[in-house]
Structures are given as C-alpha cells and as structure tokens.
Amino acid sequence: MKAYDHSEKAKHEQAKQQSLEAIEARLARHEKVTRITLVVVLILAGLALAVLATHLVDHPI
C-alpha cells in the first residue's frame, strides 16, 4: 500500500513539474513577443518623431 501511495505521489509531482515547465515556456514566449513588440513600437515612434521634426524644420511656423 505504501509503495502504491509513493508511486501516485511521484506521478502527481511529475505532472505538477510538467505543468510548471509548460507555464514557464509560455511565459518565455510571451516575454519574447512583448520585447519584439516594444522594439517595433519604439522604432515607429522614432520614425514618427523624425517625420514631425523634418516637417517642422521644412515649414517654420
């Protein structure tokens, strides 16, 4: 009986470990996507600022 309980406990721990690994993998993917999105947004904001600066320099108020 005790061997059976130990086996079930080990299976439960292994399932929990696999679940945690899956969660960590998803989190890593989300972090990567978030970083890429942030870089793209910063590049677009920089380009927009450059266009605005160019427009203001070419057409003084």
N, C-alpha and C positions, 0 to 999 in steps of 0.2 A: 504494500500500500504506500509506504513512504517513497519507494523508487518511482511509483506512478506519479505521486504528488510532485516529486522533484522534476520529473520529465515534463509535466504540464507547466510547472513554473518556468522551466528553461524555455519551453516553446513560447510562453507568454512574454518572457523577457526578450526573446529573439524577435518576435512580432513587434514589440514596442520599439526595439532598436531599429528595425527596418522602417517603421513608421517615422521615427525621428530622422533617419537618413533621407527619406523621401521629402520630408518637410524642409530639411536643410538644403537639398538640391533645388527645390522650388524657390526657396528664398534666394539662393545664389543666382538663379536665372532672373528673378525679379530685380535683384540688385544690378545685374549686368544691363538689363533693358533700361532701368532707371538711369544708369550712368550714361548710356548711349543717348537716351532722350535728352538728358540735361546738356550734353555736349552739343547736340543738334540745335537745341533752343538757344544756347549761348552763341553759337555761330550765327544763327538767324538774327538774333538781337544785335550782334556786332555789325552784320551787314546792313540792317535797318538803320542803325546809328550812323554808319558810314554814308549811306544814301542821304540821310537827313542832313548830315554835316556838309556833304557835297552840294546839296540843294541850297542850303543857307549861304554857303560861300559864293556860289554862282549867282544867286539872286539876293543881293542885300536888301534889307527892309528899308 
